[in-house]
Amino acid sequence: MARILTKTYHIPAEATLEVIGGKWKMLILCHLTKGAKRTSELRKVMPSITQKMMTQQLRELEEDGLVIRTVYNQVPPKVVYELSDLGWTLKPVLTLLCEWGDQYLNT
């Protein structure tokens, strides 16, 4: 999928931070590296996020091609989120951030 960039970035890290930056997106991505999750499962591991913010962040991650949203036609409706192939390319970055955070907390 080709992206149409409407903004000019001065360094590549700027684009990265725009896509995964903020308080919640990286946390959502980290949890999805452990497997596909329903919204309710994400809310359980991220109790401080509101439903509105969870929905907004998941939509943005989906629009940016990092997350795949699958809707199952059943009653009640079932929606599952998982990392896309592009999303999986972030796993090494997310792992390094977690390792750095662990070292920082233990110093």
Kinemage of the C-alpha trace (Angstrom):
@kinemage 1
@onewidth
@group {chain A} dominant
@subgroup {mainchain}
@vectorlist {calphas} color= white
{ca met a 1} P 0.000 0.000 0.000
{ca ala a 2} L 1.563 3.281 -1.081
{ca arg a 3} L 1.195 6.171 1.303
{ca ile a 4} L 0.476 9.675 0.166
{ca leu a 5} L 2.566 11.958 2.332
{ca thr a 6} L 1.053 15.389 2.739
{ca lys a 7} L 3.600 16.613 5.242
{ca thr a 8} L 7.302 17.260 4.908
{ca tyr a 9} L 9.520 15.613 7.507
{ca his a 10} L 12.970 16.919 8.313
{ca ile a 11} L 14.237 13.585 9.644
{ca pro a 12} L 12.709 10.079 9.428
{ca ala a 13} L 12.288 9.885 13.209
{ca glu a 14} L 9.752 12.711 12.930
{ca ala a 15} L 7.539 10.537 10.719
{ca thr a 16} L 7.955 7.587 13.087
{ca leu a 17} L 6.904 9.631 16.098
{ca glu a 18} L 3.893 10.998 14.254
{ca val a 19} L 2.680 7.470 13.527
{ca ile a 20} L 3.427 5.777 16.879
{ca gly a 21} L 3.769 8.766 19.198
{ca gly a 22} L 1.501 9.726 22.027
{ca lys a 23} L 0.625 8.122 25.295
{ca trp a 24} L -1.298 5.095 24.058
{ca lys a 25} L -0.260 3.963 20.580
{ca met a 26} L 3.006 2.314 21.588
{ca leu a 27} L 1.284 0.559 24.478
{ca ile a 28} L -1.409 -0.781 22.152
{ca leu a 29} L 1.251 -1.954 19.700
{ca cys a 30} L 3.251 -3.637 22.482
{ca his a 31} L 0.192 -5.559 23.655
{ca leu a 32} L -0.640 -6.611 20.089
{ca thr a 33} L 2.849 -8.116 19.683
{ca lys a 34} L 1.596 -10.782 22.095
{ca gly a 35} L -1.272 -11.675 19.760
{ca ala a 36} L -4.601 -10.473 18.418
{ca lys a 37} L -6.868 -8.813 20.980
{ca arg a 38} L -10.431 -7.626 21.298
{ca thr a 39} L -11.011 -4.076 22.496
{ca ser a 40} L -12.143 -5.369 25.891
{ca glu a 41} L -8.902 -7.333 26.284
{ca leu a 42} L -6.860 -4.223 25.534
{ca arg a 43} L -8.919 -2.223 28.036
{ca lys a 44} L -8.163 -4.808 30.743
{ca val a 45} L -4.412 -4.418 30.302
{ca met a 46} L -4.722 -0.626 29.873
{ca pro a 47} L -7.321 0.352 32.492
{ca ser a 48} L -6.487 4.077 32.416
{ca ile a 49} L -7.481 4.572 28.773
{ca thr a 50} L -11.023 5.677 28.012
{ca gln a 51} L -13.155 3.826 25.473
{ca lys a 52} L -13.223 6.926 23.268
{ca met a 53} L -9.423 7.239 23.281
{ca met a 54} L -8.954 3.496 22.685
{ca thr a 55} L -11.242 3.660 19.651
{ca gln a 56} L -9.511 6.779 18.317
{ca gln a 57} L -6.014 5.344 18.716
{ca leu a 58} L -6.970 2.015 17.122
{ca arg a 59} L -8.561 3.817 14.165
{ca glu a 60} L -5.435 5.916 13.640
{ca leu a 61} L -3.206 2.842 13.824
{ca glu a 62} L -5.486 1.123 11.319
{ca glu a 63} L -5.430 4.150 8.980
{ca asp a 64} L -1.621 4.185 9.144
{ca gly a 65} L -1.546 0.505 8.189
{ca leu a 66} L -0.080 -0.804 11.450
{ca val a 67} L -3.172 -2.615 12.722
{ca ile a 68} L -5.746 -4.832 11.052
{ca arg a 69} L -9.331 -4.700 12.297
{ca thr a 70} L -11.387 -7.845 11.695
{ca val a 71} L -15.144 -7.829 12.294
{ca tyr a 72} L -16.848 -11.193 12.792
{ca asn a 73} L -20.489 -11.387 11.765
{ca gln a 74} L -22.044 -12.769 14.923
{ca val a 75} L -24.250 -11.672 17.797
{ca pro a 76} L -22.912 -9.857 19.711
{ca pro a 77} L -20.477 -8.479 17.117
{ca lys a 78} L -16.870 -9.489 17.623
{ca val a 79} L -14.030 -7.165 16.587
{ca val a 80} L -10.407 -8.268 16.790
{ca tyr a 81} L -7.288 -6.161 16.304
{ca glu a 82} L -3.910 -7.510 15.272
{ca leu a 83} L -0.662 -6.177 13.896
{ca ser a 84} L -0.345 -5.931 10.133
{ca asp a 85} L 2.845 -6.962 8.361
{ca leu a 86} L 3.946 -3.330 8.593
{ca gly a 87} L 3.053 -3.282 12.296
{ca trp a 88} L 5.225 -6.345 12.905
{ca thr a 89} L 8.225 -4.469 11.529
{ca leu a 90} L 8.025 -2.297 14.667
{ca lys a 91} L 8.528 -5.253 17.038
{ca pro a 92} L 12.341 -4.821 17.292
{ca val a 93} L 11.880 -1.102 18.027
{ca leu a 94} L 9.220 -1.792 20.660
{ca thr a 95} L 11.392 -4.496 22.242
{ca leu a 96} L 14.344 -2.097 22.501
{ca leu a 97} L 12.131 0.591 24.050
{ca cys a 98} L 10.892 -1.897 26.657
{ca glu a 99} L 14.430 -3.039 27.438
{ca trp a 100} L 15.603 0.557 27.763
{ca gly a 101} L 12.675 1.360 30.064
{ca asp a 102} L 13.472 -1.662 32.224
{ca gln a 103} L 17.108 -0.562 32.542
{ca tyr a 104} L 16.037 2.999 33.329
{ca leu a 105} L 13.644 1.841 36.058
{ca asn a 106} L 16.314 -0.353 37.615
{ca thr a 107} L 19.033 2.312 37.864
